[in-house]
Amino acid sequence: MANFATPLEKTPDINEELKQRIDADRVPKHVAIIMDGNGRWAERQGEHRMVGHANGVRSVREALTGATEIGVKYLTLYAFSTENWNRPKAEVEALMDLLVKTVIGELEELNANGVRLHAIGDIGSLPESCRRTLQEAIASTAKNDRITITLALSYSARWELVRMAREIATKVRDGGLTPEGITEETLAQHLATAGMPDPELLIRTSGEQRISNFLLWQIAYAELWFTNVLWPDFKKEHLFQAVLDYQNRERRFGLISEQVSPA
């Protein structure tokens, strides 16, 4: 999305200062973001909600650029939930149009910078033109391996878990799997994120402190980082701050401190 060789604007000193403090050996491999606050941002500007969504695209560029600079390999963005279909029809249609235009407009940069585009969710429910554009972009970037950016579209964790249960139940019914053979790995292989590591860090903007039906299985041990910054105001420095906070935490996975960091 952004041209990583040529930053969008002159890099503020704060970005370099924060980046220098990040331990390159402890960067989370997978960062997930709930991009919240576009509508409120627009309202504060006295603008229509869609102005907020359009400005949010710049923050996607910032997040992707920053993630690439510090070595994150997977960036997953909650772009459109299954519940969002209940928003006013005009807003939904405008969001789908924005998605198509953004994907088309950024495709050249994605390929130039080794970015692989991926999507999870009920993609079949998207408008045909949107679905076709998305699938073409995914195919075009399939061989890129610098970083994978995943858009969660028409996605919800409950939708994902129901789909997973149905797929496993079908295998059991057809004799391809026994109930006793179902393991955590079996479930993970039937998630929309199969093949990707679970997120180590989940970021949510706008001051809200909830998960909103996002990657419920995958974030079982993710570190959560909340910020009052509205999504259109999210910059690389905020991503770097979240990663630094992540690196200052002790991740015990059910153990005690002495087991994680023996004296």
GIPEHU-V840347 format. One line per field, one symbol per residue. burial: I if it has 16 or more other ideal C-beta (glycine too) atoms within 10 Angstrom, else O. Layout:
burial: ???
This chain:
burial: IIOIOOOOOOOOOOIOOIIOOIOOOOIIOIIIIIIIIIIIIIOOOOOOIIIIIIIIIIIIIIIIIIIIIIOIIIIIIIIIIIOIOOOOOOOOOIIIOIIIOIIOOIIOOIIOIOIIIIIIIIIOOIOOOIIOIIOOIIOIIOOIOOIIIIIIIIIIIOIIIOOIOOOIOOIOOOOOIOOOOOOOOOIIOIIIIOOIOIIIIIIIIIOOOOIOIIIOIIIOOIIOIIIOIIIIIIIIIIIIIIIOOIIOOOOOOOOOOOOOOOO
